[in-house]
């Protein structure tokens, strides 16, 4: 289970900050995306895109910001979109689908169903097909909430980033790189940067692109599969999955320029997704561990070493996967 019109961009310069990895090498579990083939972005790709940041990016509003939307597979072969309060109460099933993501004002949810992208109101009403194209995935909203950002798997086996209006019109290429598969793209809340994980062969790295200059920076990379970046509300940091899924070190944070990388010791294994709290002090994340009493949704402080708080405990074959607390 995995799970504005922009002009094609010039190749950006790639830089990799020098950081040392404190994690011990452990067995890496392939994340829930069949499209992952890893990336080691040490040379400039053959093609990329350039995009102009939105002119009126706005932060997430307070209304509904205490609500987490998430994906729960309840039967082993069918998943549903749920919402709940950020203390784990008021769990409500909305619709079938996977990979939900909030709009900046928490009024809409974008998600995947039947291998294409859908959109609906925050209460689950008005669900409709947005793209109608097979192999569209990993949707999220642009910083101004006016478009949906997503990836599309191309005929060559790679994937690039596209955008579409909220009424389904004006489908356009937003960003691409040569010889890699771009997944899980997320625009920073201030609209100036794009983060994603880029996969090629047996590795994947977290890359940040400055949308004004096209410059690329590998902010998290190495021998493991770093994936699924999530922006902090102030656009200064990213949380992501480290690839160290079985030793309670499956999450990390890093500054947007690649400095300040640190692991989040959370005593939970096999993390599957992560999202920041509206105030930027905590993250919510999921564990899909097969061990009894571990799988579920948790929240934990980012800068204080405190055991995480469990929010959900799926029963039977159910498991909670992709989630979104803020856009």
N, C-alpha and C positions, 0 to 999 in steps of 0.2 A: 504494500500500500504506500503510495507515496504521501506512492503515496499513494508638439503638440504637433502636432505634426513635427517630427524631428528629422533633421537632415542627416544623411549618412556621414559618419565621422571619420576624421583622419586618424591614422595610427597614433596612439599615445605612447609616451615613454614609460617603460616599466621600471620600477625601483623596488628593491627588497630590503627592508631594514634588517640590521643585524641583531637578532635576538637569540638567546639560548633557550632550549626547551628543557624544562625541569621535570617533565613527565618521563617515567620509565616506559620503555616500549612494551606494549601488551598486544594481545590478539585483537585485530581490528574486525569488527562486525560491519559488513556492508550495510550502508544506510538504506532507508526505504526509497530508493529511486533507481530503477533499472537503468536509467540513462547515465548514471555516473560512470565515467571512465576517466581517469584522473588527469590532472594538469600540473605541469611544472613550468611556470611562465617566466623562464629566464631570458627569452628573446622576444622581441616584438612580434605579435601575430601578423599575418599577411593582410588582414582586413579588420577594420574597426569602424565605429560610428561616432559621430559627434552630435551632441544634443545641447540645446540651450535650456538652462534651468527655468522652471516656471517663474513667472514674474510676481505671483501673489501666493506663495506657499504659506499655509497657515498651520499652526500646531493643532494637535488633537484637542477637542473641546472637553469640558468637564462632564457634559451630559453623557451618561452611559459609560464613562471611562472606568467605572468599577466593575465592568462586565468582561468576562473572558469568553471568547468563542472558541470551540474546539471540535475536533473530529473524534468520534468514538465508533470503533468497529465492534458491534454487539453480537455478531453471529459467526464471525470468522470469514464471511464472504460478502458482507454488506456493511457500509458505514453511514453514519448519520452526523449531521451538524447539530451541536448543542450550544447553549449559552448557560452561564452560571455567574453568580456574584463572585467577587474575587476572594471571598472567604469560603467558597465551596458550596454555598447554599443556593437554593432556587435553580437547580439543574433542570433545563427545559429543552426538549427535543424540537428542532425546527424543521429539518428537511434532510433528505438523503444527499450525500456528497462527502467530499474530502477536501483537505487543504484550505480551510477558511481563513479569511483575512479581513480586518476591519477597514472601513473608510476612515479618514482622519477625524470626522465628527461622530463616529460610531452610529451613523444612521443607516449604513448599508454594509452588507457582507458579500464578498466575492468568494467563489469556491469552484471546485471541479466536480462535474458529474458527467458520466458517460463519455469520458475522455475529451471533454471540452469545458469551456468556462461558462459559469452561470453567475447571476447577481440577484440579490433579494434584499428586502428591507430587514432591519435589525430584528424584527419580531418574527421573521420567517415568511411573511406574506409577500406576494408579488414576485415570487421566484420566476426567472425567465432566462432563457439561453442568451448569452452575451456575444460569443464569437461563432459558435456553430461549426468550428473547424476542428477536426480530429488532431490529437497530439498537441493541443494547447494546454499549458499546465503552469503551476507555481504562480498564481495570480496575486497581485497586490495593487494598492492604489498609488498614484503619483502624489507628490507632496501637497498639491492644491486640491486633490480629490476629484479632479475633473476627468481623469482618465484611469484606465486599468492597465497595469504593466504586467507582462507575462512572458513566458518563453514558448517557443514553438520548435518542435523537433523537425529538422529538415530531411530531405531525401538522402543526404550524405551521412546521416547518423549524428550530426551535431545539432546544436540548437542556438537560436539567437533571441534577443529581447525585442518584443513588439509592444505597441500601445494601441488602445482602442477607446473611443468615446463611450460614455455610459449608456448610450442608446444603441451601441453596436456598430456605429459608423466609423469611418476614417481609420481603418486598420492600417498601421504603418510600422515599418522597421524603426527601431529606436537605437539598438546597439548590437554589434556582432564582433567576433574575434575569429581569426583564421585557425582552423585545425583544433578547435576546442569546443566543448559543449558547455554553454552557460546555463546555470540553473539557479533557482531561488533568488531572482533579482529583487532588490529592495532599494527604493530611492530614499535618501536621507530626508527627515522631516523638514529641513530648511530648503530642500530642492536643489542643492548644489552638487550632490554626489550620488553615485550609484554603486551599490555593493552587491556581490554575487559570489557563488563559488563556481570556479572554472575547472572542468574535469577533462583529463586526457590520460590515456593509458591507465596506469595503476595509482594515480594520485589525484588529489584535488586541493586547491588553494582558495583562500578568501582574497578577493581583489576589490579594491576601491578605485573608482574612476571619477576624476574631477570633470564634471560635465561642461565646464567652461573652457578647459584647455585640452581635454582628452587624455591627460596624463593618467597612467595606471600605476597603482602601487599594490604589491603583494603584501598584505598586512598580516597574514597568517599562512604559513606554508612550511613544508618539510616532509618528513617521511610518512606522516599520517594523513588521513582524509579529513581535512578541515572543511566544514560544510554549514549551510543554512545560517548566514549572517542575519542579525537583527539589530537595527539601529536604536540607540538610546534616544529619548525624546529631545535632547539638546543637540543631537547630530554629532556629538564628540566621540562616542565610543560605539563599539560593536560587541555583542555577545555572539557566540557561535559554538558549534559542536566540534570537539577536538579530534574525534576519531578514536580516542582512548575510552572505549565504551564499557569496559568491564572492570574498572578499578576506582570508581567514585571520583574520576577526574574527567568526566565527559563534557564539561562546559568550561569556557574561558571567555575573558573579555580582553579587548585591545583598543587602543586609541585609533582614531580614524587615519592617522598617519603611520600606523604600524608600531608605534612605541607603546611602552607600558603594558605589555602582554602579561597576563597572569591567569592561572587556573582558578576555578571556583570549586573548592573542595566541598562536596555536597552530600557525601555518603550514599549516593544513589547511582545505580549503574544503568547503562544502555539508554542514554538520553536520545530523544527523537526530535524535539523542536524546542525553541526558546523564544521568549518575547519579554520586553521590558514593561515595568509598571509605568503608569502615567507620570509619576514623580521622578522616575529614573533611579530610584533607590533599590529596587528589587527586580528580579526576573521571575517569570513563571516558566516552567519547563515540564516536559513529559518524560516518563521512563516506560519503556516497553519490555522491561526485564521479564524473563520467564519464571523468575523465582517468586514464590508466593509472598504476598505482603509488600512487594516493591513497586509493581506497576501502578501508574496513575499520574496525576498532575500535582506538582509541588510549586511552592513559591519560596524564595530565599533572598536575603540581602546580598547586594553585590560587593560592598566594601566592608562588611562586618562578618567575621567568621562565626556564623550561627547555624545550627542544624536547620535544614529546610522544613517547612510546614506542609504536610500532606493536605491536598484539597479534595482529591477523588480517590476512590478505591474500586476499580472496575471488578465485576464479579464474573466468574466462569471464564468463558473464552473472550470476553470483552477486553479491549485495550484502548486507552486514550492516546492519540497520536498528535498530529499537527494542531497548534493552537495559536491564538493571537489575543494579546491583552491590549496592546496599542498597535497602530499601523506600522 
